[in-house]
Amino acid sequence: MSATRNLRLSIWHWALRQRGKPYIWGDTGPSGYDCSGLVYAAYRSRGIDLPRTTYEMLDSLRLIRIRKSQAKRGDLAFFGTGHVELYAWGNWTFGAAAPGTVVGFHLMNSYWHPTMYFKVRMLAVQVPVPARCRSPRAGTGTHAACIACDAGMGAELMRLVLH
């Protein structure tokens, strides 16, 4: 499994743990989210900085436009310029839809479907070394953000995220 895929799926699983929390306009969690707030928080949870709003995200050099057939879990699905969710699979997205709803899965239909899909450019991110990290680079003071350290698995599973 590639480092980029591991990171994207880690972001996806973080977002899934937010399921059932309320839509709160302008919020980035942890008690609730708006659409871009959930995407922002999910990627930020793994050291990937995206802009906060849909409009700013669409201007970001981190986004690479793709076709729906190329989209994978955790990629971004934009509904016009004012709404974003995470692509799930097939005709499903996952996100915070609108006031009065909760974070969850949404089925696309002929009236409500993404108009643009993007993958996120995953660049190496330097973070402080966790105390439990067994990476050979731990003595350097920083290392690449890694899912292995986040999960407490150590250097044998550490992946430098370069895309």
C-alpha positions in Angstrom: 0.0 0.0 0.0 1.5 3.4 -1.0 2.2 6.1 1.6 -0.3 8.4 -0.1 -3.0 5.8 0.0 -2.3 5.1 3.7 -2.6 8.8 4.5 -5.8 9.3 2.4 -7.4 6.3 4.1 -6.3 7.5 7.6 -8.0 10.8 6.8 -11.1 8.9 5.6 -11.3 6.9 8.8 -10.9 10.0 10.9 -13.8 11.6 9.1 -15.9 8.4 9.6 -15.5 8.7 13.4 -17.3 12.1 13.1 -20.5 10.4 11.8 -23.6 11.5 13.7 -22.3 14.9 14.8 -24.5 17.8 13.9 -24.1 20.2 11.0 -23.0 23.5 12.6 -22.5 26.4 10.1 -18.9 27.7 10.3 -17.7 25.0 12.6 -14.6 22.9 12.4 -15.4 20.5 15.3 -15.1 18.7 17.4 -18.7 18.9 18.4 -20.0 19.6 14.9 -19.0 20.7 11.4 -20.1 22.4 8.3 -19.2 20.9 5.0 -15.8 22.4 4.5 -15.1 22.3 8.2 -15.3 18.5 8.2 -13.0 18.2 5.2 -10.6 20.8 6.7 -10.5 19.1 10.1 -10.1 15.6 8.6 -7.1 16.5 6.5 -5.6 18.7 9.3 -5.9 15.7 11.7 -3.1 14.1 9.6 -1.0 17.2 9.1 -2.3 18.3 5.7 -3.3 21.9 5.7 -6.2 22.8 3.4 -7.8 26.2 3.2 -10.9 26.5 5.4 -13.7 27.3 2.9 -14.8 25.7 -0.3 -13.9 28.8 -2.3 -10.4 28.9 -0.8 -10.0 25.2 -1.3 -10.9 25.5 -5.0 -8.1 28.1 -5.3 -5.5 25.8 -3.6 -2.6 24.4 -5.4 -3.0 21.3 -3.2 -6.0 20.2 -5.2 -5.6 18.2 -8.4 -8.8 17.9 -10.5 -9.7 14.3 -11.5 -12.6 12.5 -13.2 -15.2 10.7 -11.0 -13.8 7.4 -12.3 -10.5 8.3 -10.7 -11.9 9.3 -7.3 -11.1 7.2 -4.3 -12.3 7.3 -0.7 -11.3 10.5 1.0 -10.9 12.5 -2.2 -12.9 15.7 -2.5 -16.3 15.9 -4.2 -17.5 19.5 -4.8 -21.1 20.3 -5.5 -20.6 23.5 -7.4 -18.4 26.0 -5.6 -20.3 26.2 -2.3 -20.4 22.6 -1.0 -17.8 19.9 -0.5 -17.9 16.3 0.9 -15.5 13.4 0.9 -16.0 10.9 -1.9 -17.0 7.5 -0.6 -17.6 5.1 -3.5 -20.0 4.7 -6.4 -22.7 7.2 -6.0 -22.0 7.9 -2.3 -20.3 10.8 -0.5 -19.7 11.4 3.1 -20.0 14.8 4.8 -21.9 17.5 6.6 -24.8 18.3 4.2 -26.9 21.2 5.6 -28.4 22.7 8.8 -30.6 20.3 10.6 -28.7 17.2 9.4 -25.8 15.2 10.9 -22.5 14.1 9.4 -23.0 10.9 7.3 -23.3 9.2 4.0 -25.3 10.9 1.1 -26.5 9.2 -2.0 -26.1 11.2 -5.2 -29.1 11.6 -7.5 -30.0 13.5 -10.7 -30.6 16.7 -8.7 -27.8 16.4 -6.1 -24.5 15.2 -7.3 -20.9 16.5 -7.3 -19.8 18.6 -10.3 -16.1 18.3 -9.6 -13.7 15.8 -8.0 -10.2 16.5 -6.7 -7.4 14.5 -5.1 -5.3 16.3 -2.5 -1.6 16.7 -3.2 0.1 15.1 -0.2 3.4 16.8 0.6 5.9 15.8 3.2 4.9 17.4 6.5 7.5 17.9 9.3 6.1 17.5 12.8 7.6 17.1 16.2 8.7 13.5 16.9 6.3 11.7 19.2 7.9 10.4 22.4 7.0 6.8 21.5 8.5 7.0 17.9 11.1 4.3 17.2 12.1 5.9 13.9 15.8 6.0 13.1 15.3 9.7 12.4 13.8 10.3 15.9 17.0 11.9 17.1 16.8 14.6 14.5 13.9 16.4 16.2 11.5 16.1 13.3 10.2 13.4 11.0 7.6 12.9 8.3 4.1 12.8 9.7 3.3 9.1 9.7 0.3 6.9 10.3 2.5 4.3 11.9 3.5 6.8 14.7 0.0 8.0 15.0 -1.2 4.4 15.6 1.8 3.6 17.8 3.3 1.1 15.4 6.8 2.5 15.1 9.4 2.9 12.4 8.8 -0.4 10.7 5.6 1.0 9.2 6.6 4.6 8.9 6.0 6.2 5.5 7.3 9.5 4.2 4.5 11.1 2.3 5.8 12.4 -1.0 3.4 13.0 -3.8 
